[in-house]
Amino acid sequence: MKLNLDKERVLKNINIVLVNPQIPENIGLVSRVLKNTKITNLRLVRPFLSSKSFEVAKRSSDVLKKAKTYESLEDAIEDLYYTFGTTRRHRKYKLIYNFINILPQIIFLASGKKIGIIFGQEDFGLSKKDLELCDSIFYIPANPEFSSYNLAMSVGIVCFEVFNFLENIYSLSSLDLARRKDIEALFGFIEKRLKRLKSLPRKDLFFSSARRTLRKLLLTKKEVEILKAIFLKM
């Protein structure tokens, strides 16, 4: 199974934008998260930077050193193709997506163009004016009674999910998956062997469920042969 998606390009095209970050340590923690997940483009709008930011960043200080700083969000995103804003508040004036549902769109857009994922100030988030500059807005699911994530945690969740999504795609693409006709042939073989069993209850329902289960398993060609060998002994 061939995959045309360039993982490194996707990660390179993603820009994390922090607007008015007020806690220096948070900026350092965000730098660490970015390096953990190979997303190295950090943009800062009116940041409160200090030596503590670099102390916390430690071996990810290179990410922080090359971070670009701006006086306004407009300047920070003017060269980006598409922007995603983050919020924890449900706002009536604009459609807000669950992050997990919009994740594939983030990956798709970043596969070809530079995009931005924008996070607001720790105690307030993005202002209404900031959100108006965003093309899409999403929230990270959380306990309704305690829904506010720390800034570094929010960035960490988003970056990890992007990184993990790409890793899973490439793991799947490297598998030598069995074709549909191979799965059907395996099921036909299993069905013939099991029909010999007189004690099998509700055979039609059983075989229908078994077929659906086999299709969901994403079996490799080798696994199909192993299953055939097992049922051959029955």
C-alpha positions as CSV (number, residue, x, y, z in Angstrom):
1,M,0.0,0.0,0.0
2,K,1.6,3.2,-1.2
3,L,1.3,6.5,0.7
4,N,2.0,9.8,-1.0
5,L,1.7,11.9,2.2
6,D,5.1,13.5,3.1
7,K,5.3,13.2,6.9
8,E,8.2,15.6,7.3
9,R,6.6,18.2,5.1
10,V,3.4,18.1,7.1
11,L,5.3,18.7,10.3
12,K,7.4,21.4,8.7
13,N,4.3,23.2,7.5
14,I,2.7,23.4,10.9
15,N,3.3,26.7,12.8
16,I,2.4,26.9,16.5
17,V,1.4,30.5,17.4
18,L,1.2,31.7,21.0
19,V,-0.6,35.0,21.5
20,N,0.4,37.0,24.6
21,P,1.9,34.1,26.6
22,Q,2.5,35.6,30.1
23,I,4.3,32.8,31.9
24,P,7.9,32.4,30.8
25,E,8.0,28.8,31.9
26,N,5.1,27.9,29.7
27,I,7.0,29.2,26.6
28,G,9.9,26.9,27.5
29,L,7.5,23.9,28.0
30,V,5.9,24.5,24.7
31,S,9.4,24.5,23.1
32,R,10.0,21.1,24.6
33,V,6.7,19.7,23.3
34,L,7.4,20.9,19.8
35,K,10.8,19.2,19.8
36,N,9.3,16.0,21.2
37,T,6.9,15.9,18.2
38,K,9.2,17.3,15.5
39,I,7.1,20.4,15.0
40,T,9.8,23.1,15.2
41,N,8.1,26.3,14.0
42,L,7.1,28.5,16.9
43,R,5.7,32.0,16.5
44,L,5.2,34.3,19.5
45,V,3.0,37.4,19.6
46,R,4.0,39.9,22.4
47,P,5.5,37.1,24.6
48,F,6.8,37.6,28.1
49,L,10.1,35.9,27.6
50,S,12.8,35.6,30.2
51,S,15.8,33.4,31.1
52,K,13.3,31.0,32.8
53,S,11.9,30.2,29.4
54,F,15.3,28.9,28.3
55,E,16.0,27.2,31.6
56,V,12.8,25.2,31.2
57,A,13.3,24.5,27.5
58,K,16.7,22.9,28.2
59,R,17.7,20.8,25.1
60,S,14.9,22.3,23.1
61,S,16.2,25.8,23.5
62,D,17.1,25.7,19.8
63,V,13.4,25.8,19.0
64,L,13.0,28.8,21.2
65,K,16.0,30.6,19.9
66,K,14.7,30.4,16.3
67,A,11.1,31.3,17.3
68,K,9.8,34.4,15.4
69,T,8.3,37.2,17.5
70,Y,5.6,39.6,16.3
71,E,3.7,42.7,17.6
72,S,0.3,41.5,16.3
73,L,-1.5,38.3,15.4
74,E,-2.2,39.7,11.9
75,D,1.6,40.0,11.3
76,A,2.2,36.5,12.7
77,I,-0.2,34.8,10.3
78,E,-0.1,36.9,7.2
79,D,2.0,34.4,5.2
80,L,0.0,31.3,6.3
81,Y,-2.5,29.6,4.0
82,Y,-5.0,28.5,6.7
83,T,-5.3,29.1,10.5
84,F,-6.9,27.2,13.3
85,G,-7.8,28.9,16.5
86,T,-8.3,27.2,19.9
87,T,-10.9,27.9,22.6
88,R,-12.5,26.3,25.5
89,R,-15.7,28.4,25.4
90,H,-18.6,27.6,23.2
91,R,-19.3,30.7,21.2
92,K,-22.5,31.3,19.3
93,Y,-21.2,33.4,16.5
94,K,-18.9,30.8,14.9
95,L,-18.9,27.1,14.4
96,I,-16.5,25.3,16.8
97,Y,-15.2,21.8,16.1
98,N,-14.1,19.0,18.3
99,F,-10.3,18.8,17.8
100,I,-10.4,15.1,17.1
101,N,-12.9,15.6,14.3
102,I,-10.9,18.4,12.6
103,L,-7.5,16.7,13.0
104,P,-7.6,15.1,9.5
105,Q,-8.3,18.5,8.0
106,I,-5.2,19.9,9.7
107,I,-3.1,17.0,8.3
108,F,-4.5,17.4,4.9
109,L,-3.9,21.2,4.6
110,A,-0.4,20.9,6.1
111,S,0.5,18.3,3.5
112,G,0.6,21.1,0.9
113,K,0.6,24.5,2.6
114,K,1.8,26.4,5.7
115,I,-0.8,26.5,8.4
116,G,-1.0,28.0,11.9
117,I,-2.5,26.6,15.1
118,I,-3.1,29.5,17.4
119,F,-3.3,29.5,21.2
120,G,-4.2,32.4,23.5
121,Q,-3.1,33.9,26.7
122,E,-3.1,31.5,29.7
123,D,-5.8,33.2,31.7
124,F,-8.1,34.4,28.9
125,G,-7.4,32.5,25.7
126,L,-7.9,34.1,22.3
127,S,-10.0,37.3,22.2
128,K,-13.0,37.7,20.0
129,K,-10.9,39.8,17.6
130,D,-8.2,37.1,17.5
131,L,-10.7,34.4,16.8
132,E,-12.2,36.4,13.9
133,L,-8.8,36.1,12.2
134,C,-9.0,32.3,12.4
135,D,-10.4,30.3,9.5
136,S,-11.6,27.5,11.8
137,I,-11.9,27.1,15.6
138,F,-11.7,24.0,17.6
139,Y,-11.8,22.9,21.3
140,I,-10.0,20.1,23.1
141,P,-12.5,17.8,24.8
142,A,-12.4,17.9,28.6
143,N,-14.4,17.4,31.7
144,P,-17.2,20.0,31.5
145,E,-16.7,20.8,35.2
146,F,-12.9,21.4,34.7
147,S,-12.4,22.2,31.1
148,S,-9.4,24.6,31.1
149,Y,-6.1,23.0,30.1
150,N,-2.8,24.7,30.9
151,L,-1.3,26.4,27.8
152,A,1.6,23.9,27.5
153,M,-0.8,21.0,28.0
154,S,-3.0,22.2,25.2
155,V,-0.1,22.6,22.8
156,G,1.1,19.2,23.9
157,I,-2.2,17.4,23.2
158,V,-2.5,19.0,19.8
159,C,1.1,18.3,18.7
160,F,1.0,14.7,20.1
161,E,-2.2,13.9,18.2
162,V,-0.8,15.3,15.0
163,F,2.5,13.3,15.4
164,N,0.7,10.2,16.5
165,F,-1.8,10.4,13.5
166,L,1.2,10.6,11.1
167,E,3.0,7.7,12.8
168,N,0.0,5.5,12.7
169,I,-0.6,6.2,9.0
170,Y,2.9,5.3,8.1
171,S,2.8,2.1,10.2
172,L,-0.3,1.0,8.4
173,S,1.1,1.9,5.0
174,S,4.1,-0.4,5.6
175,L,2.0,-3.5,6.2
176,D,1.6,-6.1,3.4
177,L,-2.2,-6.1,3.8
178,A,-4.2,-8.9,2.4
179,R,-6.6,-8.0,-0.5
180,R,-10.3,-8.2,-0.1
181,K,-10.5,-11.3,-2.3
182,D,-7.9,-13.0,0.0
183,I,-10.1,-12.2,3.0
184,E,-13.2,-13.6,1.3
185,A,-11.3,-16.7,0.3
186,L,-10.1,-17.2,3.9
187,F,-13.7,-16.8,5.1
188,G,-15.0,-19.3,2.6
189,F,-12.3,-21.7,3.8
190,I,-13.2,-21.2,7.4
191,E,-16.9,-21.5,6.7
192,K,-16.5,-24.9,5.1
193,R,-14.4,-26.2,8.0
194,L,-16.9,-24.8,10.7
195,K,-20.0,-26.2,9.0
196,R,-18.7,-29.6,9.9
197,L,-19.4,-28.8,13.6
198,K,-22.9,-29.9,14.5
199,S,-22.9,-27.9,17.8
200,L,-22.5,-24.5,16.1
201,P,-25.6,-22.5,17.1
202,R,-27.4,-20.0,14.7
203,K,-24.9,-20.6,11.8
204,D,-26.2,-17.8,9.6
205,L,-25.8,-15.2,12.3
206,F,-22.5,-16.6,13.3
207,F,-21.0,-16.5,9.8
208,S,-22.3,-13.0,9.1
209,S,-20.6,-11.7,12.3
210,A,-17.4,-13.6,11.5
211,R,-17.2,-12.1,8.0
212,R,-17.6,-8.5,9.4
213,T,-14.9,-9.3,12.1
214,L,-12.4,-10.5,9.5
215,R,-12.9,-7.4,7.4
216,K,-12.2,-5.1,10.4
217,L,-8.9,-6.8,11.4
218,L,-6.7,-5.5,8.6
219,L,-5.0,-8.8,8.2
220,T,-1.7,-9.1,6.4
221,K,-1.1,-11.8,3.8
222,K,1.0,-13.8,6.3
223,E,-1.7,-13.7,8.9
224,V,-4.2,-15.0,6.3
225,E,-1.9,-18.0,5.7
226,I,-1.5,-18.6,9.4
227,L,-5.3,-18.7,10.0
228,K,-5.7,-21.1,7.1
229,A,-3.1,-23.4,8.6
230,I,-4.9,-23.3,12.0
231,F,-8.3,-24.1,10.6
232,L,-6.8,-26.8,8.3
233,K,-6.0,-28.7,11.5
234,M,-9.7,-28.7,12.6
